[in-house]
Amino acid sequence: MAFRDLREFIAALEKTGDLVRIKKEVDWDVEAGAVSRRVFEQSGPCLWFERVKDYPEGFTLLNGPVGTWRRVAIALGLAPDTPVREIYREYEKRLENRIKPRIVDRSEAPCKENVLLGDEVDLYRLPAPMLHEGDGGRYIGTWDIVVCQDPETGWTNWGMYRFMVHNKNFLAGWPQATSQLALIMKEKYLPQNKAMPVALVIGAEPVCHMVATAPVRPGEDEAEVAGALRGEPVDLVKCETSDLLVPAHAEIVIEGEIPADIIVPDGPFGEYPGYRSGTMAEGVAFRVKAITYRNNPILTMTTLGVPPDDSSIAASLTAAVGMKKGLERRGVPVTDVYVPPEGVTHLVIVGVREGGTRVTRKVLDFFTARRVMVNKVIVVDQDVDVFNMGQVLHAFATKCHPGRGMLVDYHEGRANALTPCYSAEERRRLKGAFVAFDATWPEEWPREVIPVRASFQDIYSPTTREKVLARWQEYGLT
Ligand SMILES: Cc1cc2nc3c(=O)[nH]c(=O)nc-3n(C[C@H](O)[C@H](O)[C@H](O)COP(=O)(O)O)c2cc1C
């Protein structure tokens, strides 16, 4: 059964020992961020900071809702120790049955328990954290859902984009030029010099946030995708100041608009690839018109940085499924796709039934044509478990030819302004080099010349394996 809200999810995490309540007062100014960062780097629990300096009791911070695979499994209603491969499978399977959201009345929407409008709007009433030293400001939107709409088609987009407090009624953010929000703004609002209505949602139940990180195609309803993954409809409620619909059980909703004619400074920020992003630069302005929140609001955050954290884990799952389907459509004999969190969506492992240069080239062409941030892919044969990085590294080291095994496209990859290895020029053009490593046996090699892998599975006959396995406990082994 799905969690109705973040609070039910927190209770589940507490039961399985995946959440720690911090009862001592903690400073929103860097301290909560530093604690969270260290705990991420230990793959530790979700942290609930119950007393935040300068804020009334009940205004709390929660770091890392899905910062481990265990918490992702729990969010999806699976056993905490479900293997990553099975989490991927279940995610893919559930996506097949979309479930439409339920529109509820405001009386059924806890996010309306407190409503600040007009002059009452003051972002400083919420304990936005200064997450890293050197950040440009207090990022209130990290583990968020930013809702906007295409005014022509009526399609609603959810995206997770960072937003920091600029002053009491303005936020500054950085939806990348390739994000759906930026595209809708550029194509549908800017030409008419119109402000775009937006809502920034904080602390909805975890699956909705995971879906906001997914590269869902325009026209696809992310609330329906979240419904599919939850197995139950998402409850949505209308905003106070626009017709946008937001998750009714969210902790906090910040409503407003992105004006066509205002730019505010944003960043720098300790970012998802694991480095601080450049310098303060031109950001998107978000004029706040209303803030609504539950009693005792829980402000969710994710102290991004070197993996693992919510970003690398959630994106591993949400990015991979679309890639697998896309590769299949292109005729790649794909068996599995894994986006290892350590590779922060810049590295992808693709398993194929038949390998070789031709197939690897197809894989490369698929990625360079897509709106994704990948710049390296390793293609492996199907006897390599793509989820096992030890096996992938072994195949890469032994099967990838240092010359013909490296297929480089110098210009066509989709560059990301945050990709650390790209030159300033590549980041500016949003296009950069892409490399596919062919760690498969060449298709033209006859079977006899392909070396037998010296593993228990491959180098021993079934008779020997069966005999040894049957006597395993006799040897005193478990
Ligand atoms: C914690 C977190 C923060 C993110 N911040 C941003 C951001 O500030 N700008 C951005 O363009 N993408 C950001 N992303 C990536 C987007 O959420 C992701 O690309 C998503 O697909 C965007 O939705 P869209 O495809 O509807 O644009 C972030 C992802 C995570 C997990």
The ligand as a Gaussian input file, in Angstrom:
#p B3LYP/6-31G(d) Opt

LIG

0 1
 C       18.120000      17.041000      -6.011000
 C       18.039000      17.407000      -7.467000
 C       18.202000      18.730000      -7.854000
 C       18.103000      19.080000      -9.198000
 N       18.257000      20.393000      -9.558000
 C       18.126000      20.749000     -10.844000
 C       18.223000      22.122000     -11.229000
 O       18.417000      23.012000     -10.399000
 N       18.080000      22.423000     -12.539000
 C       17.842000      21.464000     -13.478000
 O       17.701000      21.795000     -14.652000
 N       17.763000      20.145000     -13.148000
 C       17.885000      19.780000     -11.860000
 N       17.800000      18.456000     -11.501000
 C       17.574000      17.444000     -12.561000
 C       16.109000      17.424000     -12.970000
 O       15.283000      17.197000     -11.866000
 C       15.817000      16.346000     -14.003000
 O       16.589000      16.623000     -15.145000
 C       14.349000      16.276000     -14.368000
 O       14.171000      15.349000     -15.394000
 C       13.843000      17.635000     -14.802000
 O       12.501000      17.554000     -15.216000
 P       12.095000      17.944000     -16.692000
 O       12.584000      16.820000     -17.571000
 O       10.618000      18.019000     -16.611000
 O       12.745000      19.243000     -17.008000
 C       17.874000      18.085000     -10.167000
 C       17.716000      16.756000      -9.769000
 C       17.801000      16.414000      -8.445000
 C       17.607000      14.972000      -8.060000

